Amino acid sequence: GPDDAGIQHFKFAQQHLTLAHKRLSIIYISKAAAQPMQAGSTWITFNGEIYNYQELRIELQNLGFQFQTASDTEVILAAYNYWGEKCLARLNGMFAFVIWDTQKQTLFAARDRFGIKPIYVWNTPQGFALVSELKQLTHLHGFSASLNPQAAYQFLIYADFSYNEETLWKNVKELEPGHFIHIDANAWTPGHPIDPQIWYHLPISEEPQEILEADAVDTFRDLFEKSIRLQMRADVSIGTALSGGIDSSAITHVIDKIIRPPKPYHTFSAIYEESEGDESLYIETMSNTISGQSHTVNIKSQEVADQISKAVYMHDLPILGRAVVPYYNLCQFIQQGNIKVVLQGQGADEILGGYIEFHRAYLSELILKKDYWQAIKTYQYYRREQNTGTWRSDLKKIFKIAKSRTQHNNRSDSQLSFLNSDFIHAQPSLSQNNTRLQRNVAETHRTRFVAMRMLLHNVDRASMAHSLEVRVPFLDHHLVEFCLNLPSHLKIQNGASKYLLRQAMRSALPKKIMKRTVKMGFSSPEATWAKTRLRDFYLNALSELKDDTIINANVAQQQFQKFLDGSAPYDRIFWRIVAFRHWQTTFGITT
């Protein structure tokens, strides 16, 4: 929402089916494009955008289709009616949609390649539902809001809720990225198994393509610019979410200096009063280079405490990460400026090696290839730029990764003490989903794309809660496929990550931004707030854990007090515990 709403009900045989939609009008904002939309015997409800809809529309017109609107929604229907499920490979965009064929009585549901837009599935004899928000299920007859304990264990210990098709809500599945469901209602009834099919595989090769650096830079620039041009298609005002990093700065530069949109262009940034997490200097540096109008919002710690309940409700899951609530506030700030679409840098780290794990994986890769001289040089740069710890601990970890044939997780064993032993022992291992440290860059790409689902969820929930659409040009599938199969040295070089992006932008962006090598992302001064302005907020939340069947209240309270006393560092599990309990309380989740 809030621009329109529609419901269409169907009765067939002894069953009923309803399609419903709340519209945020972005492309072809006319009422003629209201949903659910019909074309012949097919009806659709669709969340997202198809960026190449204009090209597909021309192709389908040449095949004989006549269109009643200029919307991307009608293009999906025409594409499905002509190509069937194979239409998915032709779509460039972010999407989750359901199509009902009244003549064949078949239901087709699909999700985009990387999971930018959500679909959740509830399938029991009481009923079958596909929803974009988990909270919608709580209004359905026969649904019970219960905890999936295995998923809860993984969230609390591994800081993750990307569990293949499982969710934190018991008996609720997630249609995985790049998957579709096809149901013949003539031969199927709710509660019977459904068989999601994969239509898109992440194209990562163990043998990267051979390419000269200059050619890689040129190709990257071309694909990057094409992606941004496509994602600038809209009939409403567009801006960018600008942090002080190279990713959003690169998007902003291309829009401002190369595309030069005719409409007034705006950037939006969040700044903090505390030095930890504050990127105002870099934001100001970038803002001074563009012609668009820059806007900043000052995120205050008290706003985080005030907004956490709203943010948990809108996310449907425990809010994970120190920046989720501040980002929620930033989206609210953008929406208040009458902007409906922003472009953001999500995905650059995943496709170009922007996380610290990629550095370690690359060093492991060099060691396994016995390229010791290059490994030594790379490590020297790594130490100079990253400064992550002692060289002994660094090398011990890197050689452990290289020598082992198993994957490594990012669990802190000390965090197990925060959970009750009976709860821990009742959970089977989920280790296949908890990996972060890999022996090579290709495998690290795979694990980061799994974890990215969590980040995309956070972005989608916070933005759509304020009727704001976030687009992610780094996740154009042509750009993704090109970058994932490049040699590792084009992603990590001289101690800096995202080397190819830096080379592509080397004469375009301010040196202050280009020289940044320590990743911050959209962060917040979490530890500082926990000890000062949010101290009482944490203490009150932890004091409510009496007799909790999952969390060991005594350990959680004692460890947080040690942090306050200065005898122990801040542990991010404090936030996960607080967020988890808020989520349980908000939705009445039973254990």
N, C-alpha and C positions, 0 to 999 in steps of 0.2 A: 504494500500500500504506500501512500493513502489515496492514489488517484482513481481507483476503480475497484470493483469487486464483482464476481460473478459465480453462479452455481448452476450446474446442469445435471439433472437427474435422469437416469435411464432404468427401465425395467425390462428384464428379459428372462424367459423361462420362469423359474421360481426365485430369481435373484434380483438384487438392486445394486446399482453402481452410481456413485456421485463424483463428479469432477468439480473442484472449487479452486478459485484463484483470487488473490489480492494483487492488484497491478501497481507497479511503480513504472510510470510511462517515461521511456527514454528514447526509443526509436519509434517514429510514426505515432505521435501521441494522440491521434484522433480516436474517438470512441469506436470507430469502425474496426479497430484492432483489439477490442475488448476480448477477454478470455473468460471461460473456455471458448475456443474458436472452432468453427466447423468448416470443412472443405469436403463436399460430397458426403460419404458415409463415415468420415473420420473426424474426431474431435480431439483437441489438445489443450492441456494446461502446461505452461512452460515458464521456467524460472531461468533467467540468464540473458545472454546476448550472443547472436551469431554475427561475427564481425564481417565475414565475407558474404553476407546475404545478398548484396547487390549483384555480385558476380554469379552466384547461384541462381538468382532470379532471372537473369538474362539467359543463362543456359537452359533453365526449365521453360522459359517462354519459347525458346527455339525448338523445344521438344513438344510444344503444343499447349502448354499450361497457360491459362488466363487467370490473372490475379485481380482480386477485388480491393486489395490494400497495398501499401508500400512497406509493410511490416516484415520483420525477420521471422515472426511467428508463422505467418502464412507460408513462408518459404520452407520452413521445416516440414509442414504438412505436405506440401507438394513434393518435396524431396523424398519423404517417406512413402508417399503414394506411388512414386515412380521407382525408387531404388530399394524400398524395403529397409531392412536393418543395415544394408550397405551404405545408406545415406550418412551414417555416423562418421565414416572416414572422410567425407567431403566437408564436414562442418568445422569451421575454424572459430572457436569461441569457448565460452563457459556456459554450461547448460545442465539442467536437470528437467526432464519433461516426461509426461505420460500421454500416450495416444490411445484412444478407444475407438475401435472400428465397430460401428453398430451393425453392419451387414455381416461381417465375419465373426463378430462377438469375440474379438481378440484384444488383449491389453498389451501394450508395448511401453516399457519404461527404460530410460537410458540416462547415464551420467557421463559428464565430460572426462577427458583423458586423465586429468590430474586431480580431480575431486574439488574443483573450485566451488561448485555448487552442490548442495547436499540432497540426498534422498535416504530416508530411513524406512525400514520395512517391519511391519507387525503382522504376523500371519498365524492365526489360531482358528479353531472351529467357530469361535464367536465372531470372527470377522477378519478381513484383510485390509490393510491400510498402507498407503505410501504417503509420506509426509516430508515437508521440508524443515519442520521444527518438531523436536521430540515432545514438547509440551502439548502439542495438538492431540497426542494420543490419550492424555489424561482425561479428555472429554468424551472418549468413546466407551460405549457399554462393553463391559467384560475386561477392560484393561486394568491392570494393577501395577502401580509404580513400585517396583522392587529392584534391589541391588544385584548386579552381576558381580559376585565377590572376586572372581579371578581378575576382572578388569579393574576393580578397586585396588587390588594389590599392586597391579602394574602401574596404576596412576600414582599411588602414594610412594612407591619405592623407585620407580623408573622415570617419574615425571612425564608420563606419556599416556595418551589415550587413542593411539592408532593401533588397533588390535585386529587387523584384517577386517572381517565383517562384524565382529562383536562390538558391543557398546557397553557403557556403564549401566544401562537400563536392561534389566533381565528380560529375555525373550524379544528384544528389539535388535534387529540387525541393521547394518549400514550397507547399502548398495555400494560396492567398492568402486573407486575410480576406474574408468575405462570398461565398465560392465553394463549389460542390459538384461532386462527380464522380458520374456515373451510368454504370455499366458493365453491358452485357448479356453475360454470360459465354458465352452460346450463340453469339455472333458475334465474340468478341474473345479474344485470347490475350496473355499477358505479352509486352512488348516492342513491341506495336503502339501507336500514338498514343492518348492519352486527351485528352479535350477538357473541361477544367474550365469550368463555367458560373458566371457571376456572378448571385447572387440578391439582393445588397444593394449599392446605390450610396450613397456618402457624400453626403447631401443638402445641398449647399452652393449657395446661389443668389448670383449676382452682385448681385442687388437685394434687400437685406435687408428684412424685414417692418417695417412701420410700427407702432410700439407705444409707448404712454406709459411712462415710466420706472416709475411706481408699479405699473402693470399687469404690467410685466416682472418686477419684484421679487416680486410676489405669485405669479405663475405659476412663477417659479423656485423659490420656497420650497415650493410645493405639489409640484412634480415631484421636487425634491430629497428631501423628506420621504418621498414615496411610494417612491422608489427605495431609500432606506435601510430602510424597513419591509419591502419585499420581500426585500432582501438579508439581513435579520436572520432569515430562515426557516432553521432548522436544528434538529437534534435533539442538538446538542453545544454546548459552551460557545463563546461568541463574544467577541472583543475588538477593539480598534483599534490600528493601528500609528500612534503619535502622534509627529509631529515638532513643531517649534516654529512651523510655518507655518499659514496660515489654512485650507488645504484639509482636513487631517486634524483640525484643531481644530473646524471646522464639523461634520464627521461626528460627532465625539465629543460635541459639544454637543447635536445633534439626538437622539442615542441616549440621552444622560444626562438631558436636561431635557424632551424631548417624548415619546419612545417609552417610556422608563423600563422596561427589560426586567426581568422577575421574577427571572431568574438573576443571580448576582453578575457584575459587569461589570469588565473589566480593560483597561488601556491599557499599551502597551509602547513604549519609546523607547530610542534609542541616544545616548550622550554620549561626548565625547572629552576627554582630558586637555588637549590643545592648544586654544588659543583659536580657531584657524582651524577652522571647521566645527562648533564647539561651539554647540549650541542649548539648553543645559541651563536657562538663565534663562527662555526662552520656554516650554519644556516644563513647568517647575515652576509658572510662572504659570498655564498652562492646567490643570494637574493640581489646583491648589488650588481650582478652580471646580467640580469634578465630585465626585459621590458614589462613583464607581467606584474601584477600587484601581489605583494606578499602579506600574509596574515599569520600572526602567532598567537597562541593561547598559552597562558602560564598555568601549568598543572600544579595544584597544591595538594599536599598530603591529605588534608581534611576532606577534599572532594573524593578521594579514593575511598575513605571510610563511608562517606555518605552515599556513594554510588554502587557499592559492592553488591547490595541486594538486588538492585535493578540489573546490574551486569550479569549476575548469576542467572537471574530469571531469563534474560534474553539469550544467554549462551546455551541453556539447557544442560550444561555440564559444568563441573567445577572449573572456574577460570584459572588457567594455568599460565604462569609466567608473570614476572613482575610488572609487565607493561600493559596488560590486558585492560585494566580499568582506565589508566590514562589514555589509552587508544580509544576506548569507548567515549571518553570525554572529548577527545579530538574530533571524532566523527560527529558528535553533537554540535561542536563548534562549526564544523564545515557546513553542516546542514542548515544551521542558522544563517549562513551567508548565502542561502538560496542556490547552492551548488548541488547538483544531483549525481554527478559522476566525478570521481578522481582516479588518476592513474598512480600506481604505487610500485615500489621496487621489489616486491616479494618474488622470490624465485631465482634471483641472481646468484645468491650464495649456493643454492642447490645445483645449478647448472655450471657454475664457474669456479667451484672449489672455495667458497668463502668462509667455511668453518675451520676451526683449528684441527678437527679430525682429518681434513684433507692434507694438511701439512704432514701429519704423522704417517698417513697412508702413503704419501708420496715418498717420504724417507724410507719407509718399509719397502716400497716398490723398488727403489734404487738399490737397497741392500740385497734384495732377492735377485736382482739382475747382476749383482756383484760389481755394480758401477760405484765403487767405494769413493773414488775421487769426487764425483759429482755429489755423492751423499754428504761428504764432509763439507764441501762448499755450500750446499743447500742448508745444512744444519747451522753453519756459521751465520748465514743470513737469517735463518729462522730464530736463532737465539737473539740476534741483534734487534729484530723487529717485534718479536712476540713477548720475550722476557717472561716466560710462563712458570719458571721454577729453576731448580738447580740443574746443571748439565747432567749430573749423575742420574737424577730421577727421570729427566727427559730421555736419555739414551737407554735406560733400563726399560722404560715403557715401549720405546720404538723397537728395540730388539726383541722384546717379548711378543709384540704384534707380528714382526717379521718371521720369527722362528715358529710360532704356533700355527697349526692348521685349523684352529677353531676361531670362531668369532668372539669378540670381547664385548661385554656390556659396560654400561656407565653407572652401574649400581654402586652406591656407597653402603658397604655392609653395616656400618654403624647406624644407618637409618633403619635397619630392621628392628632395632631396639625400640623404635617409636610405635611399633605395632604389637598387639597382644600375640603371644606365642600360639595360642589355639587357632587364631585366625591365619597365621602364617603357615602352620602345618597343614591346614585344610586346603591350601591352594596348590594345584599342580603347577609345574614349571611352565612359564610362558617365555622362556629364554629365546625362542626363535624370533620373537618380536622386539627384543630389548637390546639389540646390538647397535653399537655406534662405531666402535673402533675396528677397522678392517685392514686387511693386508695390502690392498691396492686402492687406487682412486676409483676405479669402476665400481667396485663393491660399495665404496663409501657413497657414491651417487645413489645407489639403490636404497641404502638405509636412510639417507637424508630425504629421499622422496616419500618414504613411508612416514617419517616424522613430520614432513611438510603438511600432511593432511591436518594435523593439529593446528598448525599456524594458519592455514587457509580457513579452517573453521573459526578461529578467533577473529580473523579479519572480516569474514562474511557476517558473523553474528553481530559484531559491534557496529558495522556499517549499516546493515539492513535494519537494525533496530532503530536507526534514525533516517530511514528511507534514503539511504546513500548507497550508490553502487560503486564498488571498488574494482578497477580493472588492473590486470597484472601483465604488462607487455613482455616481461622476461619469460613468461610461460606460454607464449605462442609456440605451438608444437614444432614448427619448422626451425625456430631458433633453438629450442630445447634439443631437438635431435641432432642438430649440427654441433652444438657445444658439448654434449655428452660424449661424443665420439672423437673429440680432439685429443692429441697427446697431452699428457699430464703437465709437461713443462710449459704449455700455453695457458695453463690455469694457475700454476704456482711457480714463481720464479723470483729470485733475489729476495726471498723472505716475504714476499707480498702475495696475497691471494688475488683471484680475479685478474690475473695478469693480462689476459686478452682484452678485457674491458678497459683496463688502464691504458693499454696501447692504443685502443680505438679512440679514447677520449684525451690522449696526452696533450694535444694542442687546443683542447676545447674548454676544459674545466680549470678553475683556479688551482694553483700549485698546492695551496694549503689543504685542499680536499684530495688532490691526487696523492699526496704524501702520506695520507692516513692509512695505516696498515692494521691497527687494532680494531677489530669488529665491535660495534656497539649495538647496531640495529635500533629499533624503537625501544629504548630502555627506560628505566626509572631508578631513582636512588632508593632501592628497596631496603637495604640494610640500614641506611641512615634513618629512613622513616620508621623502621621497626623499633629503633632504639629511642627515637625522639617523639615525633608527632603522632605516630600510630602505636606507640607503646601500650596505651590503655586498650586500644582496639584489639591487639594481639592477646593481651592478658585476659581480657573479658571473654574472648572466644575460647582460649585454652582452658579457662576455669569452668566452662560448661561441658567439659568432656567426662564428667563423672560417670563411672560404670559403663563407659563406651566399650562395645564388644569388639571393635576393630582397632582403635587407637589406644595405646598405653598412656593414659592421662598423666600419670606420675612422671614418666620419662619426658614427655613433651613439655610439661611445666618446668621440670628441673633444668632441662637443657636450655630452654628459653631464658630462664633466670640466669644461667651461667653466661649466656650471650650478653644479657643486660649488665652483668657484673664485669664483663670484659675478660672473663676467664675462658671463653670459647668463642669461635667465629660464628657468624650468622650462617644458618643452615636453611636452604630453600624449602626443606620439608615443612618448616613452620608455616609457610604460606599455603602449601598444598593441604595441610591438615585443616587450616582455617577455611579455605575455599571448599574443601570436601564436605565439611560439616554444614557450611552455609547452603550448599547444594542439597544435601539430604533434607535439611529443614525446610527449604523453599518448596520442594516438590513432594514432601512427605514420603521420601524413599524409605521403604522398610528393608531391613537386613535379614 
